[in-house]
Amino acid sequence: MAAVAESTDRAAALTVIAVATAAGIVAWLLLLSTGWWGVSHDTANHFYVAWLMSRGAVIYRDVFEVNWPGTFLTFRALLALGLDGDLGWRLFDLALVLAAAGLAASLLLPAGRLAAAIGAVMVAWSHLMVGSTNLGQRDHFIGVLVLAAVWAMRRGIGGAVAAGVALGVAATIKPFAMVLPAVALVLVDGSWLRRIRIALIVGAVMAVPLAAATLYLVAHDALGEFLRQQLYAMRIYANTGRQTVIDASAELALVRSPILLLAVAGLMRFPPPLATVQRSGIVVLLYGAFHFVVQGKGWTYQAFPLLYGLSLMAGLGAVRMLESRWLALRFVPVAMLVVVASASVATMTLQVRTPNPSQAPAMMRDLEARLHAGDRVQPFDTYGSIDAMRRLGVLPATRFFYDFMFFGRPTAPAAIAQERQLRAEFLAALADAAPRAIIMTNQQWPDLRLGYDRLATWPELQSFLDARYTLDVERETLRGWSYRIYLRRDA
């Protein structure tokens, strides 16, 4: 028995050392990245829409978008706070990481400080591993709000109100959080009457931000367009680039194996005092799995809530392993934390060598040399041109920024008809606006192999370009990425 106790003490001591080491490495690398991680990709697109809103544009009425209104209202507020620069955005993202790690630690604290520390480290590590293109993604924000709601639900009426606000804001960004008020039935202690009352309060308060977003759209005559664009999203976008659950989860499981291994141990049976902590972890885990699977795209950032649920379970699992009768299992948390620290260094080294891929700087130079004050540009991508236009303060020619809605290759008759309608609307608007420049990349989601050949699938657009525009620039930037700038012939 003395030998077993000594082994347990040694494993616990080594785990504490490993936690401190991993936490230090992850925290340092997160801070170190501040200088070269910044606004890019989806974030740049959202800030561009927010900038247009600051100039009087109304989402859906003046901007064709599949994202829900909470996304742009949030980014509009962040723009007003001056957080649209690279440094400001990075600091905001770090604040979200800190909030997520703190909430995870608070949820796990009843299981012990070691469990809380491991959960916080795993949350921060998950964020570090997704890379620079996923800074401040919507799902990261939603993950923090879900953690906050789960934390608040067990704290009486005031907590239920706070949980409702958090879930309501999350639901205006992506609607999947609407299912979460029901989890109060399993999270809240006490009689069933109390549980139902808390669930109803959470649901009622959650409706307030949703109602506010709806009223905004009604007041700006944009509700009809929002519904129309959501119909497009259901018919075409939701089925474009969709992956099977196995394909979507394969890479995620591979790069998150340390969390997965510890999380499995967290599913073991716990005594009553810790069962409540375990229920909180399972709720976040199951919601995260639902959130990831229902979107079906397999994009890493969509797994943020799932990763936070796994982090909670990993904290519990590490403690469970330290209590195991099998000596080998007691040292598994040490090994996993060593992997976390090593993977953090390897990932950051790789990303330093191949920094955030962006064509925006080169695009900015080429556009600046060709545009006059007041000229408009029509972008045809989501890989840099919108960011370049945002940084230059250039207005779009039409309400369409992305081109995936024109090249989704739908098969259902209703979806084909809607794509044709969108193409006709776009061509009419483009001809009417006659922008000085059109910028197009060879990166067209969901099929990146098409490149510029996608124009051959839209003869009317090809004919329009041939008749009115000339190819002025074709420049390769990095990793086989390139872009073209077409200038109006009379320009």
Buried (B, 14 or more C-beta within 10 A) or exposed (E): EEEEEEEBEBBBEBBBEBBEBBBEBBBEBBEEBBEEBBBBBBBBBBBBBBBBBEEEBBBBBBBBBBBBBBBBBBBBEBBEEEBBEBEBBBEBBBEBBBBBBBBBBBBBBEBBEBBBBBBBBBBBBBBBBBBBBBBBBBBBBBBBBBBBBBBBBBEEEEBBBBBBBBBBBBBBBBBBBBBBBEBBEBBBEEEEEEBEBBBBBBBBBBBBBBEBBBEBBEEBEBBEBBEBBBEBBEBBBBBBBBBEEEEBBEEBEEBBEBBBBBBBBBBEEBEEEBEBBBBBBBBBBBBBBBBBBEBBBBBBBBBBBBBBBBBBBBBBBBBBBBEBEEEEBBBBBBBBBBBBBEBBEEBBEEBEEEEBBBBBEBBBEBBEEBBEEEBBBBBBBBBBBBBBBBBBEBBBBBBBBBBBBBBBBBEEEEBBEBBEEBBEBBBEBBEEBBBBBBBBBBBBBBBEEBBBEBBEEBEEBEEBBEEBBEBBBEBEBEEEBBBBBBBBEEB
